[in-house]
Amino acid sequence: MSKGKRFSLGQGRGIGEGMMEALVAVCERIEIVGSVRRDRPFVHDVDLLLIPRMIEGERTDLAEAPGMVSLVDARLDELVAVGRLRLESRGAGAAGWKIRRYTHVKSGVPVDLYATTPALWPVQMVIRTGSAEHNVYLCQQALARGMRLHAGGEGLEGPGGELVPVETEKEVLDFIGVGWIEPSRREIRTRYQEPRR
């Protein structure tokens, strides 16, 4: 997440939906996450989580396995070529997920794309939705149960260190003992953040 200029939720949601429309054909799955999903009135960026559609071919940045090509790469290159996006950075994360940072050229809104796998999708949905403070809370709750929720989205470990297979975001939250929490309620307020009365 960038900490620069703020944009309205409506503008962020519109850019996120436009990005989903541009990428849906080259993704197995794609969703808006982050502050837009949490319905924050103002956002610093737009975050999208995706599972790239893969085909056989030469390895590229978002590919998970040798000999596989992510169709997302070519589509993003097209969006850059026509001036819709500007690439800011590419980065690799742990356990197979990757991040790409772009700027939506027309609006100046930063767009972060996170690629993951089907097995990590539920944990990534929790982590990438945030907020950062809420993720700390969730990690603490997991530790209290002898589990470990990886803050980078690399999975949920059970008490024996084994990865817990989860199929939904709700299962992740249930396993760590907090139950379903609507994305718009995933904020932790401190006394310093409370509105003045």
N, C-alpha and C positions, 0 to 999 in steps of 0.2 A: 504494500500500500504506500502510495506517495503522500507526503504531508504538505504539498503546495496548495495551490488554488482549490477552492471548493466549488462544486457544481450542484445544481438542484437534483433531487431524486428523480424528477421527471426526465431531465436531460440524461442522467445516467442510465435510467431504465430504457429510454429510447435508443441510446447507443448500444446497450447490452442486447436488446432485442434485435437491432440491426445486425450486430455481429453474429448472433445466433442464426439469423436468417442466412447470412453469408457463409456460415460454416456448417450448417446442419447436414448438408449432403456429404460432407467429408468426415463426419464424426459418427461414432457408434452412439454417443450420448453427449449432450452439452447442456449446461445449466448456468444461469447467473447466480453468483454467490457473493460473498462480501457484504459491504454496507448497503448495496442496492437490495439484496435479498432480505436484509434486516430492516428495510424500509426507513433508513435514516433520512431525515429531511434534506441533508446536504451530504455529498459524497466527495471524496478526493480522487477516486478512480472507479473503474468498472472492472470487476473480476469475473472471469468465466472459467468453469471447470469443464474439461472435455476428455473423452476417450477417443483418440484418433482412429479413423478407419484405416486399416493397413492392407497393403497389397504386396505381392512379391516384387522385388527390385533391389536397387542399390540402397544401402543404409543412409538415412538422413538423421537430422538432429532429434526429431521426436520419435524415431523408431525404437521399438522395444527389443527387437531381436535382429541379428544379422540376416540379411537377405529380405528384410521387410521394409517397406517405405510407407511413411505416413502421408496420406492424401492431404492432410491439413497443411503440411509444409508448402506444397505447390499452390494451394488456395491463398495462403497468407502472402506468398511471394507475389501473386497476382494483385492482391489488395494493396500491397506496397507499390507495385509497378504503376497502378492507375492513380496513385496519390491519395487513396482513402486512409491508409495507415502509414506510419513511419516507425521502423524498427528501432527500438532504444537499446535492448539488450536481450541476450539469450543466456539461459543458465540451466544447469543441471542440478537436480536435487537428489535426495537419497531414494533408494528402493524403486527406481524407475520413473518417478514423475519428473517432469521438466517444467520450466517456466519460460515464457517469452513476454517481454514488455514492449508495448507499442504506444504510440500516441495516435488518437483519432484526429487526423489532420484538420478537418473542418472546424471542430470544436475545441481542440487542444486538450481533450480529456484523456488521461492515461488509461490504457487498457492492459490488464494483466491476464494472460492465458496460462492456465495450469493443466498440463496433460497428465493423466493417470491411467490406471488399469482397472478393469472391472472389479477385481478383488479388493482394491483399495478405495473404490468409489465411495462407499458409505462413510468411511473415516475422513476421506478428503472433503466430502460435503460438510461434515461437522466442522473440521478445522478451517476450511476456506470460507465458510460462512462467518466464522468469528463470533464475536469480536475477540481481539487478542486477549483482553482481560478475562473474557468468558472462557476462552480456551485454557487459560491458566487455572481457573476454577475447575473446569472439567478434568484437567490433568491431575489436580489435587484430589478430586473425588475418586478418580481411578486408583491413585496411589493408596488412598485410604482403604480400598478393597483389595489391595495386593496386586493390582493390575497396573499397566502402563499404557497410557494413551500418548502416542508419539505426536508431539507438537508440530512436526513437519508433515503429518498425515501418513506416515509410513505404516500405520496399522495400530491395532489394539492388542497388547500382550496380556495373556492370562497370568495367574499367580505363578505358574511354572515356567514362564518365559515364552510359551508357545503363542503364535498368532491366533487370535480368536476369529473364526470365520463369521463374518456378519454380512447380511444381505441388504440391510436398510439402515438409514440414518437413525431411525427409532431404536433399532437393535443396539447400536453403539451406545446411545444414551441410556437405554435400559440396562445394559451390561455394567455400566459404571454407576448405576444406581440413582440417576437423576430423573429418569423418565423423559417423555417427549417435551421439548421446550420449543415453542413457536420461534422461528428465526427472529421475528421482531422483538422478542423478549430476551434475546441473547446479548444482553448488555450488563455490565457490572458498573454500578455507580458508586463512587466514593463520596464522602461528605464534601470533598472539594469540587465535585462535578454536579452536585445537586443545584437545581435552579434556586435563585434567591427569591425569598418571599417578601 
